[in-house]
Amino acid sequence: SKLPKPRSLMLIRTDENQVFLALQEWYQTDTYNLYQSDPQGVYYSIVLENVRSTKQPEENVLIDILEVRGIKGVFLANQKIDGKVMTLITYNKGRDWEPLAPPTTDMNGKPVSCKQPDCHLHLHLRWADNPYVSGTVHTKDSAPGLIMGAGNLGSQLVEYKEEMYITSDCGKTWRQVFEEEHHILYLDHGGVIVAIKDTSIPLKILKFSTDEGRTWSIHNFTSTSVFVDGLLSEPGDETLVMTVFGHISYRSDWELVKVDFRQSFPRQCTEADYDSWKLTDLQREKCIMGQERMYRRRKESSFCIKGKSYTSALTAKPCQCTEKDFACDYGFERAPSLRLEGDRCYPDFWHDPDAPPENCHMGHSYKSSTGYRKVIANVCEGGLNKEQSAKQHSCPLLPPSGLQLGIKGQMLAVAPGDDITFIVHQEQGDTTSTRYQVDLMDGVRAIYENLTVTDEPIQHRYEKPGVYRVNVKAENSAGHDQATLYIQVTAPLQDVHLEVVPIAGRNQEVNLTAIVLPTEANLTVFYWWIGDNLQPKLTLENSLITRFSEEGEVPVTVQASNGRSMVQDSKTVIVYDHFQVIPLSFSHNLDRFNPNIPEWRRDVGQVVTKILAKLTGVPQDSLVTMVKPGLPTTADLYVLPQESTPVKRSVFVDKVNVLSENNVSFIVRGGLRVLVTLADSDRGDSLTHPWLRFRKLPGRNVYAQMHNEKEQEMTSPVNHSEDTQNIIQGEEFIDDDLDSQTLGNPGGRSKFSYPRLTSHY
């Protein structure tokens, strides 16, 4: 059937011009559905639902299905429904499935109470982790019909029960041979079956049978018990020589013990030592996969070696075709709820049997399906032909539909100048007479013929950033379809800076702003992480208004993403119930040296804070000066509450009012004086205050790009040698000990000037 997107896919088998695969549908967790392909491997029909799966270490998944070697078309599978696991067998490659018939007696010859339809035989279908031992079910090409496996009788498979059962007629009748699991090895085309108990304790005996498991003998293969690691036979199906290898203790080397059964048989078999058996299924049907097959079997009374020349197949006669030789075609299923209809196949709800195939072109013809197809590898001849009544149709001109536009690599966000390969796919409709109009939205347009059936991709390169709405329209005389794809062309983000006040009032509005580099970045998404909240707020704007409900330190992080990259910046906001903000302004000569970068603003703020702390006697950690972005240069002075000395705040305000009658200043370069004033003062005067040293600003060049659209250069008036010296001195932080001789000295000159600063973008 048409498949929804599966959770997982496993290939089971690929031969005889057919693919077996298992799909885990969206609604399944520990089961898979088994599908079978047509001869071309294109269309798949369901074979068996809810086949059990087991997840192994390293995420390997095992599907409970096993091909019975030696006879084509026979498979075993474990189906899990409502938590119960049942073993099923098919003789016709999955067309029909039936449970295994239980044996009539146990290994001691006593009748068993397991009766159909409520009780069956169930087998574990596990592969062995050790490659040198058999799995839980053992079959071999040279021993057709001989199957030996571990399982139990009951209404379902029980994980901890591993009784051993054997069949010599390919699953029609079974016999119990052991109560515990054994490793199995077939010798001489199954003429000798060797069994060694699967156990963690050391062993010295093995069991063997020469009559297909009806009777068993014991052989001491060693005088000292060994932990068995594996069983090996010499090359050739006819061999009667095997090797048991293991170790005496966990610290010892491997022990190899050869066991030769050739001396146990007095002679080679002749034709008189064989009789024949006919393959039938559980319904006693003789025609299996379109033929009657006869096989050779050694008589129970004959004690001889089959040898190299032995062949098991005796005759194979084709049968006339019947309904049993036809399975449901693609898009059809047999409805389990309609058993009265027998083998009738019904179309699935989504399938139109008369619809033309995808590769149907004008001028050609096609046959609509009858709902049946012959089972692949079935060799029946004549008789019923359920495919014969298919209707012949001419291929119509179909309008294009299901048009899809994609990009190779699936990356819809690219950088300017990147090579892009567009891929156009059309699910249905004619392609040979269809025109495809492509508009790449940057002035490039093209018309293609037969686009979706050629290997020529559409390649393009966008030079300018932006969002491009790429459109493809497919049109013929029967109709049209179109597809659209949005391509984001943007350079990777280089950096982001979070602008936020350092101090905020409880429950007061706070503006968070993210400055992104490069500034022309488009379609940037901002993630705002506030406090300990693990759920961010998302915006397309670079700002967010928020409030803080609790006092204390609140971490704020912004992440900027444009589909190709993500950058981040973090700040901490201290929230108070009460504090005071005093606006400050600077003389305009400072604007010439304002690079408008965060580090410069932080340093100027620290200078002003330190000046005022010295002047007023208020602790420096109770004052915060925040220089605002942009021009003219302004600042806010935050006066924080002091728990130990609450009167200090009013003292500070009084002193500021007194000092507003004078000038506060500092010298930034070569004697250039900058005045600091109270922005809300009615006086034209301001307090004078000493100059302070600045430090070199790390990362200045990076952040300068955020607000400067052209190269800018600041040049110190000192000569080159002095400039070099100042750069070295500039690595130091602000000196805590101010020169007492320059405090309050308007004529004092700076001992340090800015180093040369050049910004590039």
ROVO-364919 format. One line per 5 residues: number of its first residue (from 1); their letters; for each residue x, y, z of C-alpha. Coordinates in Angstrom, 3 decimals, padded with zeros to 6 digits. Example, Ala and Ser with C-alpha at 12.3 -4.5 7.8 and 13.67 -1.06 7.14 Angstrom:
1	as	012.300:-004.500:007.800; 013.670:-001.060:007.140
This chain:
1	sklpk	000.000:000.000:000.000; 000.972:003.651:-000.059; 003.040:004.178:003.039; 002.981:007.074:005.495; 006.389:008.176:006.637
6	prslm	007.627:005.231:008.739; 009.432:005.460:012.032; 011.896:002.798:010.918; 012.614:000.549:007.939; 014.433:-002.799:007.862
11	lirtd	015.346:-004.813:004.764; 014.530:-008.486:005.291; 015.389:-010.111:001.973; 016.223:-009.096:-001.601; 016.260:-011.947:-004.119
16	enqvf	014.034:-013.667:-006.701; 013.259:-010.203:-008.163; 011.497:-009.156:-004.999; 012.132:-007.102:-001.868; 010.879:-008.039:001.587
21	lalqe	010.986:-005.161:004.040; 009.617:-004.366:007.489; 008.205:-000.926:008.274; 007.488:000.439:011.712; 004.457:002.644:011.248
26	wyqtd	003.878:005.830:013.223; 001.541:004.032:015.646; 003.847:001.069:016.390; 006.442:000.745:019.153; 007.627:-002.891:019.339
31	tynly	006.159:-004.312:016.126; 006.676:-003.894:012.377; 004.504:-004.507:009.314; 005.944:-006.782:006.641; 005.688:-005.660:002.996
36	qsdpq	006.493:-007.363:-000.311; 007.404:-005.617:-003.569; 006.440:-006.156:-007.180; 009.148:-007.502:-009.565; 010.439:-003.961:-010.169
41	gvyys	010.770:-003.233:-006.444; 008.592:-000.110:-006.795; 005.139:-000.978:-005.467; 004.668:-002.739:-002.130; 001.776:-004.732:-000.696
46	ivlen	001.310:-005.718:002.914; 002.133:-009.332:003.813; 001.777:-009.530:007.596; 000.982:-006.936:010.245; 002.423:-006.554:013.757
51	vrstk	005.545:-008.705:013.486; 007.365:-008.551:016.807; 010.644:-006.658:017.064; 013.314:-006.626:019.753; 015.797:-003.825:020.382
56	qpeen	019.318:-005.077:021.012; 022.342:-003.260:022.512; 023.796:-000.492:020.337; 020.295:000.256:018.999; 020.190:-002.841:016.755
61	vlidi	016.664:-004.069:016.037; 015.796:-007.712:015.346; 012.580:-008.596:013.510; 010.996:-011.942:014.420; 010.892:-013.417:010.917
66	levrg	012.943:-016.345:009.630; 013.263:-017.873:006.169; 013.238:-021.668:006.336; 016.251:-022.774:004.335; 015.962:-025.675:001.923
71	ikgvf	012.400:-025.021:000.684; 011.586:-021.800:-001.167; 008.624:-019.749:-000.022; 008.508:-020.972:003.592; 008.863:-018.406:006.405
76	lanqk	008.271:-018.346:010.163; 007.191:-015.147:011.936; 006.101:-014.095:015.406; 003.049:-011.853:015.410; 002.275:-009.716:018.471
81	idgkv	-001.333:-008.653:019.021; -002.680:-007.250:022.304; 000.546:-008.220:024.072; 000.404:-011.881:022.995; 003.034:-013.384:020.672
86	mtlit	002.097:-016.234:018.318; 004.271:-018.099:015.807; 002.921:-018.319:012.244; 004.153:-020.176:009.157; 003.648:-019.466:005.454
91	ynkgr	004.343:-021.811:002.536; 003.666:-019.277:-000.242; 005.857:-016.245:000.560; 003.364:-014.589:002.872; 000.111:-014.997:000.969
96	dwepl	-001.321:-017.194:003.736; -000.228:-017.534:007.364; -001.218:-020.215:009.867; -000.235:-021.102:013.452; 001.926:-024.167:014.071
101	apptt	000.142:-027.385:014.932; 001.145:-028.758:018.367; 002.570:-032.279:018.727; 000.196:-034.982:019.912; 002.604:-036.389:022.538
106	dmngk	005.431:-035.095:024.698; 009.036:-036.318:024.623; 008.087:-039.257:026.831; 005.295:-040.386:024.531; 002.458:-039.175:026.745
111	pvsck	-000.490:-037.295:025.171; -000.400:-033.516:025.518; -003.390:-031.427:026.530; -002.634:-028.726:023.907; -005.449:-028.765:021.358
116	qpdch	-006.244:-026.396:018.497; -007.611:-023.754:018.053; -006.796:-022.510:021.574; -003.304:-023.983:021.856; -000.413:-024.089:019.392
121	lhlhl	003.348:-024.473:019.173; 005.312:-021.206:019.420; 009.021:-020.774:018.683; 011.618:-018.187:019.642; 013.047:-016.691:016.439
126	rwadn	016.222:-015.147:017.846; 019.563:-014.953:016.136; 022.504:-016.119:018.215; 024.849:-013.425:019.557; 027.676:-015.944:019.152
131	pyvsg	028.345:-016.685:015.451; 029.691:-020.146:016.333; 026.422:-021.529:017.690; 022.968:-021.886:016.173; 020.103:-019.538:016.893
136	tvhtk	016.902:-020.636:018.559; 015.686:-022.112:015.236; 018.015:-024.121:012.993; 017.493:-024.952:009.291; 019.877:-025.805:006.452
141	dsapg	019.717:-025.784:002.640; 021.042:-029.350:002.391; 018.416:-030.662:004.834; 015.044:-029.547:003.404; 012.080:-029.996:005.704
146	limga	014.236:-030.368:008.816; 013.514:-027.591:011.353; 014.612:-027.635:014.980; 013.725:-024.847:017.396; 013.168:-023.740:020.988
151	gnlgs	009.748:-022.709:022.241; 006.654:-023.829:024.107; 003.089:-025.035:023.798; 000.225:-022.755:024.795; -001.873:-019.817:023.718
156	qlvey	001.216:-017.598:023.322; 005.015:-017.603:023.344; 006.553:-017.571:026.836; 009.982:-015.938:027.064; 011.511:-018.217:029.692
161	keemy	010.288:-021.507:028.156; 012.777:-023.007:025.693; 011.760:-026.599:025.112; 013.216:-028.131:021.930; 010.961:-029.296:019.092
166	itsdc	011.740:-030.826:015.688; 009.916:-031.373:012.400; 011.132:-033.360:009.410; 008.211:-032.489:007.098; 008.674:-028.697:007.017
171	gktwr	006.380:-027.798:009.899; 003.403:-030.052:009.256; 004.031:-032.277:012.305; 006.253:-031.630:015.328; 007.913:-033.691:018.082
176	qvfee	009.383:-032.596:021.419; 012.982:-033.758:021.927; 014.420:-031.802:024.923; 013.098:-029.801:027.853; 015.845:-027.157:027.588
181	ehhil	017.466:-025.188:024.780; 020.365:-026.814:022.914; 022.839:-025.660:020.285; 022.303:-027.616:017.066; 024.623:-028.743:014.267
186	yldhg	023.579:-030.714:011.162; 026.109:-033.152:009.639; 025.865:-035.285:006.467; 022.848:-033.411:005.001; 020.996:-033.719:008.296
191	gviva	021.781:-037.440:008.559; 023.371:-036.690:011.937; 021.973:-034.040:014.279; 024.303:-032.949:017.094; 022.899:-031.174:020.175
196	ikdts	024.816:-029.596:023.067; 022.977:-028.041:025.975; 022.945:-024.223:026.083; 024.211:-023.621:029.603; 026.746:-021.601:031.577
201	iplki	028.172:-024.673:033.354; 030.988:-026.862:031.920; 029.994:-029.954:029.911; 031.593:-033.184:028.764; 028.751:-034.855:026.836
206	lkfst	026.850:-034.200:023.623; 023.755:-035.831:022.155; 023.296:-036.980:018.577; 020.546:-038.487:016.450; 020.721:-040.404:013.162
211	degrt	016.946:-040.665:012.593; 015.863:-037.008:012.396; 015.469:-036.634:016.155; 013.315:-039.659:016.908; 015.992:-041.264:019.107
216	wsihn	019.106:-039.758:020.729; 022.456:-041.147:021.854; 024.969:-039.659:024.311; 028.667:-039.240:023.540; 031.431:-038.183:025.970
221	ftsts	033.508:-035.880:023.795; 036.049:-035.076:026.544; 037.221:-036.445:029.860; 037.423:-032.958:031.391; 034.353:-030.725:031.424
226	vfvdg	034.677:-027.548:029.349; 032.707:-024.354:028.935; 031.444:-024.714:025.348; 031.994:-021.619:023.187; 030.947:-022.999:019.821
231	llsep	030.430:-025.835:017.357; 032.079:-026.044:013.948; 031.825:-028.574:011.134; 034.418:-029.238:008.479; 033.664:-027.797:005.013
236	gdetl	031.027:-029.572:002.966; 027.453:-030.558:003.693; 028.447:-034.219:003.626; 030.996:-033.968:006.447; 030.719:-036.106:009.565
241	vmtvf	033.586:-034.385:011.387; 032.949:-031.567:013.856; 034.907:-029.575:016.423; 033.795:-028.463:019.868; 035.788:-025.515:021.154
246	ghisy	035.696:-023.931:024.576; 037.778:-023.386:027.705; 038.300:-025.290:030.942; 038.331:-022.125:033.049; 037.840:-018.454:032.334
251	rsdwe	041.603:-017.927:032.513; 042.623:-020.842:030.297; 043.235:-020.963:026.558; 040.773:-022.454:024.129; 040.340:-026.223:024.112
256	lvkvd	039.587:-027.821:020.711; 037.997:-031.273:020.649; 037.413:-033.027:017.315; 034.509:-035.470:017.076; 034.469:-037.881:014.087
261	frqsf	031.234:-039.748:013.373; 032.535:-041.517:010.254; 033.546:-044.625:012.182; 029.982:-044.986:013.483; 028.592:-045.763:010.017
266	prqct	029.587:-049.041:008.356; 028.860:-048.087:004.724; 027.690:-045.605:002.108; 023.962:-045.370:001.415; 022.444:-046.841:-001.756
271	eadyd	019.164:-045.989:-003.465; 017.505:-048.788:-001.516; 018.237:-046.912:001.724; 015.897:-044.046:000.784; 012.192:-043.513:000.588
276	swklt	010.319:-040.366:-000.477; 008.084:-037.771:001.139; 005.829:-035.193:-000.467; 005.782:-031.582:000.693; 002.341:-030.396:001.840
281	dlqre	001.159:-027.463:003.899; -000.952:-027.582:007.051; -004.106:-027.905:004.917; -002.580:-030.928:003.117; -002.287:-028.889:-000.084
286	kcimg	000.215:-030.603:-002.401; 000.685:-027.753:-004.884; 002.940:-025.274:-003.109; 004.353:-022.298:-005.021; 002.842:-023.778:-008.191
291	qermy	004.391:-027.231:-008.059; 004.293:-030.611:-006.369; 007.636:-031.397:-004.801; 008.969:-034.778:-003.772; 012.060:-035.218:-001.562
296	rrrke	014.362:-038.130:-000.733; 014.706:-039.270:002.892; 016.909:-041.960:004.494; 014.945:-044.832:005.970; 014.937:-045.129:009.757
301	ssfci	016.303:-048.672:009.509; 019.235:-047.676:007.300; 022.472:-046.867:009.122; 024.638:-045.421:006.375; 026.390:-042.292:005.129
306	kgksy	024.546:-040.105:002.591; 027.821:-038.692:001.300; 028.849:-036.028:-001.161; 026.717:-037.221:-004.088; 023.451:-037.071:-002.115
311	tsalt	020.674:-034.788:-003.369; 017.491:-034.285:-001.401; 015.175:-033.070:-004.178; 013.569:-035.924:-006.061; 010.894:-034.520:-008.396
316	akpcq	009.084:-031.231:-009.027; 005.924:-031.165:-011.175; 004.173:-027.903:-012.122; 000.533:-027.514:-011.128; -002.312:-025.716:-012.833
321	ctekd	-002.822:-022.228:-011.443; -005.568:-021.687:-008.879; -006.624:-018.807:-006.642; -003.959:-019.884:-004.123; -001.260:-018.858:-006.592
326	facdy	-002.356:-015.211:-006.706; -001.825:-012.554:-004.043; -003.388:-009.112:-003.738; -001.885:-006.535:-006.082; -000.603:-003.120:-005.091
331	gfera	-003.394:-001.073:-003.527; -005.521:-004.122:-002.664; -005.947:-006.149:000.521; -007.878:-009.131:001.732; -010.234:-008.035:004.513
336	pslrl	-009.886:-010.369:007.539; -013.407:-009.439:008.626; -014.850:-010.752:005.347; -013.807:-014.401:005.544; -016.964:-015.457:003.723
341	egdrc	-015.592:-013.770:000.617; -012.690:-016.211:000.600; -009.651:-014.962:-001.303; -011.219:-011.813:-002.700; -009.002:-008.701:-002.733
346	ypdfw	-010.529:-005.281:-002.067; -009.045:-001.925:-003.135; -007.770:000.262:-000.317; -009.722:003.460:000.288; -006.962:005.625:-001.208
351	hdpda	-006.426:003.521:-004.340; -008.161:004.042:-007.692; -007.654:000.823:-009.716; -008.348:002.587:-013.025; -005.942:005.484:-012.419
356	ppenc	-002.981:005.581:-014.850; 000.481:004.853:-013.438; 002.951:007.662:-012.848; 005.038:006.780:-015.911; 002.032:006.762:-018.283
361	hmghs	002.645:009.183:-021.179; 000.433:010.373:-024.011; 000.388:007.897:-026.902; 000.961:004.886:-024.650; -001.476:002.523:-022.971
366	yksst	-001.754:000.764:-019.624; -003.744:-002.003:-017.977; -005.796:-001.375:-014.875; -005.210:-003.967:-012.174; -007.723:-006.693:-011.465
371	gyrkv	-006.567:-006.628:-007.858; -004.448:-009.769:-008.170; -000.923:-010.666:-009.166; 000.842:-013.983:-009.358; 003.028:-014.747:-006.358
376	ianvc	006.615:-014.075:-007.388; 008.631:-017.296:-007.927; 005.393:-019.268:-008.262; 005.757:-021.633:-011.257; 002.164:-022.780:-011.836
381	eggln	001.068:-023.173:-015.463; -002.302:-022.761:-017.196; -005.518:-022.989:-015.272; -006.904:-019.836:-013.695; -005.395:-016.484:-014.642
386	keqsa	-006.719:-013.770:-012.355; -004.621:-011.138:-014.137; -006.169:-011.794:-017.561; -009.308:-009.662:-017.186; -007.355:-006.419:-016.812
391	kqhsc	-008.743:-003.560:-018.914; -006.635:-001.759:-021.517; -006.616:002.061:-021.316; -004.979:004.858:-023.292; -002.786:007.160:-021.279
396	pllpp	-004.599:010.501:-020.902; -002.986:013.906:-020.721; -002.923:014.546:-016.992; -002.476:017.968:-015.407; 000.632:018.348:-013.259
401	sglql	-000.044:017.820:-009.563; 002.007:017.321:-006.450; 004.628:019.807:-007.651; 007.397:020.195:-005.081; 010.280:022.660:-004.950
406	gikgq	013.239:021.881:-002.739; 016.884:022.711:-002.300; 019.781:020.284:-002.255; 021.029:019.894:001.297; 017.712:021.148:002.732
411	mlava	019.361:024.404:003.908; 016.906:027.242:003.268; 019.119:029.890:004.904; 022.280:030.652:002.915; 024.992:033.294:002.820
416	pgddi	025.354:035.800:-000.015; 027.341:034.208:-002.829; 026.549:030.605:-001.844; 025.758:028.200:-004.675; 022.196:026.863:-004.458
421	tfivh	020.808:023.850:-006.315; 017.027:023.843:-006.660; 015.250:020.514:-007.173; 011.817:020.285:-008.800; 009.750:017.124:-008.336
426	qeqgd	006.309:016.351:-009.715; 004.396:013.467:-008.139; 001.673:013.049:-010.743; 000.692:014.252:-014.188; 002.309:014.495:-017.586
431	ttstr	005.856:015.828:-017.814; 006.726:015.524:-021.500; 004.323:018.269:-022.643; 004.522:020.419:-019.525; 006.256:023.806:-019.344
436	yqvdl	007.917:024.881:-016.110; 008.247:028.606:-015.418; 010.826:029.393:-012.750; 011.059:032.823:-011.081; 014.024:033.207:-008.725
441	mdgvr	012.785:036.644:-007.569; 016.024:038.514:-008.170; 015.273:039.341:-011.782; 016.157:035.873:-013.103; 013.352:033.974:-014.862
446	aiyen	013.504:030.850:-017.018; 011.215:028.395:-018.813; 012.051:024.678:-018.912; 010.603:021.768:-020.857; 010.514:018.240:-019.448
451	ltvtd	012.171:019.524:-016.278; 011.343:016.764:-013.805; 012.639:013.916:-015.967; 016.081:015.351:-016.652; 019.170:015.351:-014.486
456	epiqh	019.829:019.053:-015.002; 019.319:020.866:-011.686; 018.512:024.564:-011.408; 021.590:026.283:-010.001; 021.693:029.857:-008.778
461	ryekp	023.577:032.289:-006.552; 022.113:035.254:-004.651; 024.501:038.160:-004.118; 022.378:040.442:-001.930; 020.901:039.676:001.494
466	gvyrv	017.146:039.384:001.663; 014.211:036.987:001.505; 013.481:035.548:-001.933; 010.138:033.931:-002.759; 011.082:031.378:-005.428
471	nvkae	008.148:030.203:-007.520; 007.786:027.336:-010.024; 004.660:026.939:-012.147; 003.999:023.765:-014.166; 001.389:024.024:-016.904
476	nsagh	-000.017:021.994:-019.777; -003.325:022.039:-021.651; -004.973:019.884:-018.972; -004.158:022.145:-016.048; -001.418:023.611:-013.902
481	dqatl	000.212:023.440:-010.472; 002.763:025.568:-008.671; 005.162:025.408:-005.757; 006.811:028.116:-003.670; 009.969:028.179:-001.583
486	yiqvt	011.317:030.995:000.598; 015.097:031.415:000.623; 016.722:033.525:003.334; 019.999:035.054:002.202; 021.844:036.434:005.199
491	aplqd	025.383:036.648:006.505; 026.216:034.820:009.746; 025.721:036.852:012.914; 028.998:038.004:014.439; 027.965:039.370:017.824
496	vhlev	025.116:040.697:019.938; 025.205:043.207:022.794; 022.477:043.425:025.415; 021.593:046.983:026.465; 019.759:047.120:029.807
501	vpiag	019.812:049.385:032.857; 021.971:047.944:035.651; 019.437:048.978:038.309; 015.676:048.544:038.058; 012.709:049.168:040.289
506	rnqev	010.456:046.351:041.361; 007.415:046.001:039.074; 008.648:048.879:036.925; 008.938:048.620:033.136; 012.438:047.770:031.903
511	nltai	013.498:047.933:028.264; 015.803:045.148:027.022; 017.519:045.945:023.717; 019.786:043.690:021.629; 022.273:045.325:019.252
516	vlpte	023.252:042.818:016.529; 026.332:042.771:014.327; 026.205:043.044:011.363; 023.520:045.688:011.559; 021.952:044.697:008.223
521	anltv	021.082:041.198:009.483; 017.530:040.328:008.470; 014.900:037.965:009.882; 016.663:037.642:013.211; 014.783:035.864:015.994
526	fywwi	015.536:036.905:019.576; 015.294:034.533:022.537; 015.027:036.290:025.906; 015.932:034.259:029.001; 014.966:036.114:032.192
531	gdnlq	015.877:034.863:035.654; 015.773:031.101:036.133; 012.911:030.593:033.690; 013.717:027.758:031.281; 011.089:028.931:028.787
536	pkltl	012.359:031.908:026.758; 010.289:034.689:025.259; 010.616:034.962:021.483; 010.425:038.185:019.479; 011.184:039.344:015.962
541	ensli	011.936:042.823:017.321; 015.288:043.496:018.941; 013.703:044.849:022.126; 011.438:043.609:024.889; 009.585:045.386:027.689
546	trfse	009.521:043.395:030.928; 009.089:043.784:034.689; 010.838:042.240:037.673; 008.551:041.316:040.569; 011.193:040.433:043.174
551	egevp	014.163:042.297:044.621; 017.657:040.933:044.052; 019.949:040.068:041.171; 018.208:038.888:037.996; 020.282:037.359:035.165
556	vtvqa	019.123:038.329:031.679; 020.379:036.599:028.515; 019.526:037.297:024.898; 020.241:034.921:022.019; 019.991:036.122:018.425
561	sngrs	019.492:033.600:015.625; 019.027:034.051:011.890; 018.845:030.414:010.807; 022.560:030.154:010.038; 024.133:031.184:013.338
566	mvqds	023.355:032.095:016.929; 025.112:034.562:019.268; 024.476:035.459:022.896; 025.074:038.133:025.537; 024.176:038.232:029.223
571	ktviv	023.760:040.930:031.862; 022.678:041.075:035.492; 020.029:043.560:036.638; 019.795:044.447:040.340; 016.204:045.067:041.418
576	ydhfq	015.393:047.400:044.343; 012.195:048.634:045.910; 013.607:052.153:046.411; 016.539:053.992:044.852; 017.261:057.379:043.316
581	vipls	018.222:058.315:039.759; 020.028:061.590:039.024; 020.470:062.548:035.331; 023.939:063.772:034.330; 025.246:065.454:031.220
586	fshnl	028.726:066.090:029.818; 030.270:068.949:027.935; 029.953:068.554:024.176; 033.684:068.154:023.619; 033.368:064.554:024.917
591	drfnp	031.112:063.661:021.995; 034.043:063.821:019.579; 035.724:060.947:021.422; 032.626:058.844:022.065; 032.952:055.628:019.949
596	nipew	029.516:054.534:021.193; 030.685:051.129:022.385; 029.784:049.390:025.659; 033.326:049.239:027.063; 033.921:052.976:026.639
601	rrdvg	030.593:053.817:028.284; 031.357:051.470:031.162; 034.775:053.050:031.766; 033.417:056.613:031.741; 030.699:055.528:034.154
606	qvvtk	033.267:054.032:036.522; 035.292:057.272:036.407; 032.279:059.410:037.331; 031.208:056.959:040.056; 034.645:057.022:041.621
611	ilakl	034.805:060.845:041.510; 031.469:061.238:043.268; 032.240:058.550:045.828; 035.462:060.361:046.754; 033.680:063.685:046.866
616	tgvpq	030.663:062.675:048.964; 032.086:059.939:051.132; 029.314:057.595:050.030; 030.628:054.015:049.486; 031.419:053.417:045.849
621	dslvt	029.300:050.242:045.735; 026.243:052.390:046.528; 026.704:054.464:043.371; 026.318:053.339:039.762; 026.808:055.638:036.791
626	mvkpg	025.400:054.372:033.504; 026.435:056.253:030.375; 023.659:056.003:027.805; 024.176:054.946:024.176; 024.147:057.539:021.436
631	lptta	024.904:061.254:021.216; 024.974:063.656:022.954; 026.728:061.823:025.758; 024.524:061.616:028.849; 024.350:059.418:031.923
636	dlyvl	022.165:058.395:034.848; 023.548:058.252:038.377; 021.882:055.562:040.512; 021.956:056.081:044.281; 021.352:052.725:045.930
641	pqest	019.904:052.174:049.435; 022.366:051.482:052.244; 021.043:049.203:054.941; 023.650:050.106:057.546; 023.525:053.918:057.158
646	pvkrs	020.218:054.982:055.610; 020.900:058.666:056.276; 023.722:058.661:053.768; 021.351:059.096:050.860; 020.055:062.478:051.993
651	vfvdk	023.579:063.525:052.883; 024.659:062.626:049.352; 021.779:064.576:047.793; 022.615:067.596:049.899; 026.236:067.453:048.820
656	vnvls	025.303:067.134:045.160; 023.082:070.180:045.433; 025.923:072.080:046.983; 028.380:070.867:044.385; 026.100:071.849:041.557
661	ennvs	027.262:075.360:042.051; 030.766:074.334:040.935; 032.229:072.205:038.158; 033.033:068.481:038.127; 035.488:067.599:035.393
666	fivrg	038.050:065.073:034.238; 040.736:065.176:031.590; 040.598:062.544:028.845; 043.405:063.319:026.448; 046.260:065.762:026.268
671	glrvl	044.642:068.125:028.728; 041.153:068.050:027.225; 038.756:068.765:030.080; 035.251:067.260:030.189; 032.646:068.873:032.438
676	vtlad	030.050:066.818:034.299; 026.845:068.615:035.244; 023.518:067.808:036.812; 021.202:067.668:033.852; 018.265:068.896:035.925
681	sdrgd	020.214:071.738:037.573; 018.938:075.292:036.992; 022.442:076.668:037.354; 024.851:077.055:034.517; 027.818:076.225:036.742
686	slthp	029.040:072.785:037.704; 031.544:071.363:040.123; 035.138:070.898:039.115; 036.694:067.517:039.839; 040.020:065.797:039.103
691	wlrfr	040.995:063.829:035.994; 041.367:060.031:036.110; 043.219:057.506:033.997; 041.483:055.237:031.465; 042.408:051.699:030.483
696	klpgr	042.737:050.229:027.004; 039.379:048.823:025.853; 039.405:045.158:024.830; 037.069:044.325:021.977; 036.573:048.009:021.118
701	nvyaq	037.021:047.333:017.420; 034.329:044.643:017.460; 031.636:046.712:019.113; 032.555:049.855:017.212; 031.185:048.123:014.119
706	mhnek	027.701:048.113:015.601; 027.225:051.855:015.296; 029.870:053.030:012.860; 029.154:052.536:009.172; 032.546:053.744:007.996
711	eqemt	036.128:053.532:009.136; 036.919:055.961:011.944; 040.282:056.834:013.442; 041.246:058.527:016.691; 044.810:059.819:016.715
716	spvnh	046.658:060.877:019.829; 048.371:064.274:019.568; 051.548:062.807:021.035; 054.333:061.434:018.869; 054.713:057.791:017.862
721	sedtq	057.048:056.753:020.665; 054.821:058.320:023.307; 051.820:056.684:021.717; 053.451:053.253:021.926; 054.255:053.802:025.585
726	niiqg	050.680:054.833:026.307; 049.362:051.648:024.691; 051.387:049.590:027.137; 050.269:051.697:030.075; 046.696:051.460:028.859
731	eefid	046.539:047.744:029.761; 046.302:048.771:033.429; 043.002:049.339:035.202; 041.914:052.668:036.690; 044.320:053.695:039.412
736	ddlds	042.604:053.573:042.795; 044.976:056.107:044.335; 044.289:059.522:042.867; 047.069:062.055:042.680; 046.276:064.316:045.606
741	qtlgn	048.030:067.231:043.948; 045.619:067.190:040.984; 042.412:066.743:043.015; 040.369:069.874:042.467; 043.100:071.330:040.263
746	pggrs	041.446:072.592:037.069; 044.804:073.059:035.449; 046.128:069.601:036.160; 047.253:067.686:033.075; 046.749:064.033:032.341
751	kfsyp	049.728:061.728:032.633; 048.036:059.371:030.147; 046.316:059.850:026.835; 044.201:057.498:024.657; 046.118:055.212:022.332
756	rltsh	045.337:055.352:018.659; 042.078:053.549:017.831; 041.069:052.475:014.358; 037.771:050.700:013.692; 036.903:048.679:010.588
761	y	033.621:047.188:009.452
